[in-house]
């Protein structure tokens, strides 16, 4: 009886060649039949190689009933690349269902062996391939490396570009400030101011001569001091503007009156960029008031408007249209570049400092809007400038 049983077991071992049964419904093994295979609860067609993804990694193998339980057959899920894996341990076939859960990614061979067989031949029933998740594949890491390299390279290029642009803008704004100072200190202004002072000396009006000479020296000193600073307080700016307007009024022989109004709510300690307001006032005097036949009026106002400090420069001169016509006819007419440079400087300043200084220039019209009779300039400085 024992002899016949041994022959029967040997016979079954000889049949293990992992192939489909005659009807493609069974896999023959060492004394066992694999009737079906399920992966994560889903039955799959019988084949010699099964392939699945990382998220479907539970294996269930149904063996046939051609032998009794327990028996001398053993099984294992062997990974040739990881011989020490816990799945490489031989396990007894104690049930018609063999369950293996949570398999890592890799290639496995489902093997049978009869431990009582003299040859103890290991037979592979089928191969199971569990693909790696996409984030552990070589192409993902290669793509990730390329993206990271591109990102770092792009960041360095961007920072370098930003740094170069900032340097260029800094250079540009320094150049504009220097040109603005040169325009403020233009030889015509200095020469005419000194001529006016000299006339007082010649007429022996020493008091006025001394007064205006003192103001002129103070104005020159303030121009030089402000040119070295990025910001100036509103209080200092008002002092500078008052001196400048007085000197220009002297130069044009009291051709206009002026008034500086300051809203009580205005904080005079708030700082604004240096040398910004003077070109607008210069433009009002030299392009509007100087060409007026009768005496003109210049009004400079500072008001507190929510998040802004607003400066308004208003004159009742000849207006911009007439002024341009007069300048065209006069070859020696006054040609100021200060306003154009200041506009460019403000745009550059806003871009460089992420600020929002706003300004507008408009004509003052008669009631019937038939003729402009002056100019009004509005400059808004944010209170939170840095």
Backbone torsions as a table, in degrees:
resi	resn	phi	psi	omega
1	UNK	NA	-46.0	178.0
2	UNK	-62.1	-38.5	-178.6
3	UNK	-63.7	-44.0	-178.8
4	UNK	-65.5	-36.1	179.5
5	UNK	-67.4	-39.2	179.1
6	UNK	-64.8	-42.3	178.9
7	UNK	-62.3	-36.7	-179.5
8	UNK	-66.2	-42.4	179.4
9	UNK	-64.8	-42.5	179.6
10	UNK	-62.4	-38.1	179.1
11	UNK	-61.4	-43.2	178.8
12	UNK	-64.9	-39.1	177.0
13	UNK	-61.4	-36.7	-179.3
14	UNK	-68.6	-19.4	-179.4
15	UNK	-85.7	-9.8	-174.6
16	UNK	-75.4	105.7	177.5
17	UNK	-139.1	29.6	-170.3
18	UNK	17.8	90.0	176.1
19	UNK	-143.5	167.3	179.9
20	UNK	-76.0	148.0	175.9
21	UNK	-68.9	175.2	-174.6
22	UNK	-57.1	-34.8	179.9
23	UNK	-101.9	14.8	178.9
24	UNK	61.0	33.3	-179.3
25	UNK	-119.9	-8.1	-177.3
26	UNK	-138.0	152.6	171.5
27	UNK	-115.9	126.2	-177.8
28	UNK	-88.4	138.9	179.0
29	UNK	-131.7	-161.0	-178.4
30	UNK	-74.6	85.2	179.7
31	UNK	78.0	8.6	-179.1
32	UNK	-135.2	158.1	171.1
33	UNK	-115.6	130.2	172.1
34	UNK	-91.5	107.7	-175.2
35	UNK	-79.3	-40.4	178.0
36	UNK	-159.8	163.3	179.6
37	UNK	-130.1	133.7	176.0
38	UNK	-119.3	138.5	174.9
39	UNK	-119.6	116.0	-177.5
40	UNK	52.9	44.7	174.9
41	UNK	81.4	1.3	-178.6
42	UNK	-114.4	121.4	179.6
43	UNK	-71.3	136.1	-177.7
44	UNK	-118.8	153.0	179.6
45	UNK	-60.2	142.6	-177.9
46	UNK	-68.3	135.4	180.0
47	UNK	-158.8	173.3	178.3
48	UNK	-85.2	-17.3	179.9
49	UNK	-133.9	125.6	175.1
50	UNK	-111.6	138.6	-179.3
51	UNK	-131.5	135.9	-179.7
52	UNK	-146.2	171.1	179.9
53	UNK	-93.7	175.3	-172.9
54	UNK	-64.4	-27.7	-173.9
55	UNK	-88.3	-6.2	175.3
56	UNK	-120.0	80.6	-169.9
57	UNK	-123.7	26.6	174.4
58	UNK	-107.2	127.3	-174.2
59	UNK	-113.2	134.9	175.1
60	UNK	-131.7	124.8	-179.1
61	UNK	-116.2	127.1	178.7
62	UNK	-102.7	118.4	179.6
63	UNK	-97.9	156.2	-176.5
64	UNK	-76.6	176.4	-177.0
65	UNK	-106.6	35.2	-179.8
66	UNK	-81.4	-2.9	178.9
67	UNK	-146.1	166.6	-176.2
68	UNK	-93.4	164.9	176.3
69	UNK	-115.7	139.7	-7.1
70	UNK	-74.1	168.2	-179.8
71	UNK	-145.0	-175.3	-175.2
72	UNK	-94.1	6.0	179.2
73	UNK	-81.7	146.5	176.2
74	UNK	-130.0	155.2	178.7
75	UNK	-135.9	159.4	172.6
76	UNK	-157.6	161.0	175.9
77	UNK	-111.0	97.4	-169.4
78	UNK	-94.3	129.1	175.3
79	UNK	-106.9	108.2	-177.2
80	UNK	-59.2	-27.5	-177.9
81	UNK	-82.2	-20.5	-180.0
82	UNK	-132.7	80.9	-175.4
83	UNK	-64.4	-25.0	-176.8
84	UNK	-89.2	8.5	-177.9
85	UNK	-63.0	148.2	179.6
86	UNK	-63.5	-21.9	179.7
87	UNK	-77.1	-8.9	-179.6
88	UNK	-83.3	-4.4	179.3
89	UNK	-76.8	135.5	179.1
90	UNK	-72.2	136.0	-179.8
91	UNK	-126.1	146.3	-180.0
92	UNK	-72.8	146.1	175.6
93	UNK	-89.4	91.3	-174.8
94	UNK	-103.0	-0.2	-175.1
95	UNK	-152.0	153.1	176.7
96	UNK	-65.3	-15.5	179.6
97	UNK	-113.9	128.2	175.6
98	UNK	-111.5	119.1	-176.7
99	UNK	-114.4	130.1	176.0
100	UNK	-132.6	123.8	-172.8
101	UNK	-112.5	155.7	171.2
102	UNK	52.2	54.4	179.7
103	UNK	-75.9	132.7	174.6
104	UNK	-69.1	163.7	177.1
105	UNK	-63.0	142.5	179.7
106	UNK	155.7	-175.7	178.7
107	UNK	-112.5	126.1	-175.5
108	UNK	-124.4	149.3	173.5
109	UNK	-115.1	120.4	177.5
110	UNK	-83.6	111.8	-171.0
111	UNK	-117.4	149.4	173.6
112	UNK	-119.3	153.6	174.5
113	UNK	-157.5	141.0	174.5
114	UNK	-96.0	113.4	-173.5
115	UNK	-69.5	-19.3	-179.4
116	UNK	-91.5	-5.3	178.7
117	UNK	-72.2	140.5	-179.9
118	UNK	-64.7	-35.2	-178.2
119	UNK	-83.5	-24.6	-176.9
120	UNK	46.3	51.6	-178.5
121	UNK	-76.1	130.7	177.7
122	UNK	-90.3	125.7	-179.8
123	UNK	-116.1	134.7	178.6
124	UNK	-92.9	121.0	-180.0
125	UNK	-80.3	-45.8	177.9
126	UNK	-160.8	166.8	178.0
127	UNK	-111.0	134.3	178.9
128	UNK	-116.8	124.8	178.9
129	UNK	-113.7	119.4	175.7
130	UNK	-108.1	112.8	-176.8
131	UNK	-68.3	149.0	176.0
132	UNK	-69.6	152.3	173.2
133	UNK	-64.5	155.9	-174.2
134	UNK	-58.0	-30.5	-178.1
135	UNK	-81.0	1.4	176.2
136	UNK	-118.9	12.1	178.3
137	UNK	-87.0	157.5	-177.1
138	UNK	-65.3	-36.8	-178.4
139	UNK	-68.3	-31.9	177.7
140	UNK	-67.1	-45.0	179.4
141	UNK	-64.9	-38.3	177.8
142	UNK	-64.5	-44.7	178.3
143	UNK	-64.5	-40.9	178.2
144	UNK	-61.8	-40.4	178.9
145	UNK	-64.8	-43.2	179.1
146	UNK	-62.2	-44.3	179.7
147	UNK	-63.3	-42.8	180.0
148	UNK	-63.9	-43.8	178.8
149	UNK	-62.3	-44.0	178.9
150	UNK	-62.7	-41.0	-179.9
151	UNK	-63.7	-47.1	-179.5
152	UNK	-65.9	-42.8	179.4
153	UNK	-63.9	-43.9	178.8
154	UNK	-63.7	-37.9	178.9
155	UNK	-64.2	-43.3	179.2
156	UNK	-64.0	-41.9	178.5
157	UNK	-63.8	-40.6	-179.4
158	UNK	-65.7	-45.9	-179.9
159	UNK	-63.0	-40.5	178.9
160	UNK	-65.1	-41.3	178.0
161	UNK	-63.5	-42.3	179.0
162	UNK	-63.4	-41.4	-179.6
163	UNK	-64.7	-42.9	178.9
164	UNK	-65.1	-40.4	179.1
165	UNK	-65.4	-40.4	179.2
166	UNK	-64.5	-40.8	177.6
167	UNK	-62.6	-40.8	179.6
168	UNK	-64.9	-41.0	179.4
169	UNK	-67.7	-39.3	177.6
170	UNK	-62.2	-44.1	178.9
171	UNK	-62.3	-40.1	-178.7
172	UNK	-66.3	-43.5	-176.9
173	UNK	-71.1	-33.5	175.5
174	UNK	-64.1	-42.3	178.5
175	UNK	-63.5	-40.4	179.3
176	UNK	-66.3	-38.9	178.6
177	UNK	-65.2	-39.1	178.6
178	UNK	-65.3	-43.2	179.0
179	UNK	-65.4	-35.7	177.4
180	UNK	-64.0	-43.3	178.3
181	UNK	-62.3	-41.5	180.0
182	UNK	-63.1	-36.5	178.5
183	UNK	-70.0	-38.5	177.3
184	UNK	-63.2	-35.2	-177.4
185	UNK	-100.0	28.7	-175.4
186	UNK	-61.5	147.3	-174.9
187	UNK	-57.6	-33.7	179.9
188	UNK	-62.2	-43.5	-179.7
189	UNK	-63.7	-48.4	-178.2
190	UNK	-63.8	-44.9	-178.3
191	UNK	-61.8	-47.1	-178.6
192	UNK	-66.6	-37.6	178.5
193	UNK	-64.3	-43.9	179.4
194	UNK	-66.9	-36.1	176.5
195	UNK	-61.1	-41.9	180.0
196	UNK	-64.8	-41.2	178.2
197	UNK	-64.1	-40.5	-180.0
198	UNK	-62.5	-36.3	179.7
199	UNK	-63.2	-35.4	176.6
200	UNK	-67.2	-37.7	178.8
201	UNK	-64.9	-45.1	-178.5
202	UNK	-64.1	-33.3	178.9
203	UNK	-86.1	6.9	177.4
204	UNK	62.1	25.7	173.3
205	UNK	-91.0	73.0	-173.6
206	UNK	-64.1	-30.4	-178.9
207	UNK	-64.7	-50.1	179.3
208	UNK	-66.5	-38.6	179.2
209	UNK	-60.5	-45.1	-180.0
210	UNK	-66.7	-40.4	-179.5
211	UNK	-62.0	-49.1	-177.5
212	UNK	-73.1	-30.2	176.7
213	UNK	-66.7	-38.6	177.5
214	UNK	-64.3	-44.4	179.3
215	UNK	-64.6	-39.9	-179.7
216	UNK	-63.2	-43.8	178.9
217	UNK	-63.6	-41.2	179.1
218	UNK	-64.2	-40.9	179.8
219	UNK	-63.8	-45.1	179.0
220	UNK	-61.4	-41.0	179.9
221	UNK	-63.9	-41.9	179.6
222	UNK	-67.4	-39.1	175.6
223	UNK	-56.9	-47.5	-178.1
224	UNK	-66.4	-42.3	-179.8
225	UNK	-65.7	-43.7	-177.5
226	UNK	-67.8	-28.4	-179.3
227	UNK	-68.4	-19.8	-179.7
228	UNK	-90.7	-8.2	-177.9
229	UNK	-114.8	147.9	179.3
230	UNK	-77.0	-33.0	-178.4
231	UNK	-127.6	159.4	176.0
232	UNK	-142.2	142.9	179.7
233	UNK	-70.7	155.4	179.2
234	UNK	-61.6	-35.5	179.7
235	UNK	-61.8	-46.3	178.6
236	UNK	-67.0	-36.6	179.8
237	UNK	-64.2	-39.9	179.2
238	UNK	-64.2	-41.7	177.6
239	UNK	-60.8	-44.5	-180.0
240	UNK	-63.0	-44.5	-178.5
241	UNK	-65.4	-38.3	179.9
242	UNK	-64.3	-43.1	177.0
243	UNK	-62.7	-43.0	-179.2
244	UNK	-63.2	-46.3	-179.1
245	UNK	-64.0	-38.8	178.2
246	UNK	-62.6	-41.8	-179.6
247	UNK	-68.4	-38.8	177.9
248	UNK	-68.3	-36.8	177.7
249	UNK	-64.5	-37.8	175.8
250	UNK	-65.3	-43.1	-178.7
251	UNK	-60.6	-40.0	-179.5
252	UNK	-97.3	19.2	172.4
253	UNK	55.0	55.1	175.7
254	UNK	54.3	44.3	-179.2
255	UNK	-75.3	-12.5	-179.3
256	UNK	-149.3	157.4	169.4
257	UNK	-101.2	161.4	179.9
258	UNK	-144.8	161.0	179.1
259	UNK	-150.1	135.1	177.0
260	UNK	-113.5	117.0	-178.5
261	UNK	-107.9	134.3	-179.6
262	UNK	-126.9	118.6	176.9
263	UNK	-62.4	132.9	179.4
264	UNK	-57.6	-23.7	-179.6
265	UNK	-79.1	-9.7	-178.1
266	UNK	-75.4	127.1	175.0
267	UNK	-83.2	109.4	-174.9
268	UNK	-71.0	-10.7	179.8
269	UNK	-87.5	-7.9	175.9
270	UNK	-64.3	137.5	-176.8
271	UNK	-100.4	144.2	177.1
272	UNK	-128.8	162.2	178.4
273	UNK	-59.3	143.4	-178.3
274	UNK	-72.0	153.4	171.3
275	UNK	56.4	41.0	178.9
276	UNK	-104.0	-42.7	-173.9
277	UNK	-78.7	-34.1	-174.4
278	UNK	-56.4	-42.3	179.2
279	UNK	-62.0	-33.3	178.1
280	UNK	-67.2	-39.9	178.7
281	UNK	-69.7	-40.0	176.4
282	UNK	-58.3	-40.9	180.0
283	UNK	-64.3	-41.2	179.0
284	UNK	-63.0	-41.6	-177.1
285	UNK	-72.4	-48.0	-171.5
286	UNK	-84.0	-18.6	-179.1
287	UNK	-111.8	-13.0	-178.4
288	UNK	-121.5	-59.7	-173.1
289	UNK	-72.7	-33.2	-175.1
290	UNK	-67.1	-26.1	-178.2
291	UNK	-93.3	-1.7	-178.3
292	UNK	-77.4	137.5	-177.0
293	UNK	-70.7	-44.6	176.8
294	UNK	-97.7	178.2	-174.8
295	UNK	-68.1	134.6	-178.6
296	UNK	-100.1	-179.8	-179.2
297	UNK	-140.9	133.2	178.5
298	UNK	-118.1	128.2	-179.4
299	UNK	-123.7	126.8	178.4
300	UNK	-119.2	124.2	-175.4
301	UNK	-128.9	143.0	174.6
302	UNK	-121.2	125.2	-179.8
303	UNK	-131.9	156.1	177.8
304	UNK	-100.0	114.0	-178.6
305	UNK	-121.8	86.7	177.7
306	UNK	55.6	-107.2	-176.1
307	UNK	-90.7	4.1	-176.8
308	UNK	-126.8	152.0	164.0
309	UNK	-103.4	119.6	-174.9
310	UNK	-104.8	128.7	174.5
311	UNK	-111.2	126.4	179.7
312	UNK	-115.6	124.9	178.1
313	UNK	-113.8	113.4	-175.6
314	UNK	-126.6	133.2	177.0
315	UNK	-131.1	158.5	177.1
316	UNK	-110.4	42.4	-178.9
317	UNK	-75.8	-159.6	-174.3
318	UNK	-78.7	-9.6	-178.1
319	UNK	89.2	162.1	-173.0
320	UNK	-71.0	-34.3	-177.9
321	UNK	-66.9	-48.5	179.0
322	UNK	-65.4	-38.1	-178.7
323	UNK	-60.5	-43.3	179.1
324	UNK	-63.5	-40.1	179.2
325	UNK	-64.0	-40.0	179.1
326	UNK	-65.5	-41.6	-178.4
327	UNK	-66.2	-36.2	179.1
328	UNK	-64.3	-39.7	-179.1
329	UNK	-73.0	-27.9	-176.9
330	UNK	-101.2	109.9	178.7
331	UNK	-63.6	-34.1	-178.6
332	UNK	-91.7	11.9	-178.9
333	UNK	-60.7	158.2	-178.2
334	UNK	-73.0	121.3	-179.7
335	UNK	-115.7	99.3	-177.2
336	UNK	-95.7	134.2	174.9
337	UNK	-104.1	-0.4	-174.4
338	UNK	-60.2	-41.0	-177.7
339	UNK	-67.5	-43.1	179.5
340	UNK	-62.8	-43.3	179.6
341	UNK	-65.9	-39.2	-179.6
342	UNK	-65.6	-41.0	176.9
343	UNK	-60.1	-45.0	178.9
344	UNK	-65.3	-38.6	-179.8
345	UNK	-65.3	-41.1	179.5
346	UNK	-65.6	-40.4	177.6
347	UNK	-62.7	-44.0	178.5
348	UNK	-65.6	-40.7	179.6
349	UNK	-62.4	-45.2	179.8
350	UNK	-61.0	-42.1	-179.1
351	UNK	-68.0	-41.7	-176.3
352	UNK	-72.0	-37.3	-174.6
353	UNK	-107.3	10.1	-179.0
354	UNK	50.9	43.0	-176.8
355	UNK	-103.6	-178.3	-176.2
356	UNK	-143.2	53.4	175.1
357	UNK	-74.1	126.2	-177.0
358	UNK	-115.3	145.4	175.0
359	UNK	-150.3	151.4	178.7
360	UNK	-145.2	148.1	178.6
361	UNK	-124.4	123.5	-176.9
362	UNK	-133.9	155.9	176.4
363	UNK	-82.8	145.4	171.1
364	UNK	-95.0	116.2	-173.5
365	UNK	-103.3	158.0	171.5
366	UNK	-67.3	168.4	-177.0
367	UNK	-58.2	-37.7	179.2
368	UNK	-85.9	5.3	177.5
369	UNK	56.1	30.1	-179.6
370	UNK	-90.0	-19.7	-175.2
371	UNK	-153.3	140.4	176.2
372	UNK	-87.8	134.7	-175.5
373	UNK	-123.6	36.8	179.5
374	UNK	149.7	-176.3	-177.8
375	UNK	-138.6	143.5	175.4
376	UNK	-127.2	129.5	179.3
377	UNK	-116.3	130.2	179.5
378	UNK	-120.4	122.2	178.7
379	UNK	-120.9	125.8	-178.6
380	UNK	-111.6	122.7	178.7
381	UNK	-108.1	122.8	175.4
382	UNK	-61.4	143.8	-179.2
383	UNK	-74.7	-23.6	-174.7
384	UNK	-98.8	29.8	177.7
385	UNK	-67.1	143.5	178.3
386	UNK	-111.2	NA	NA
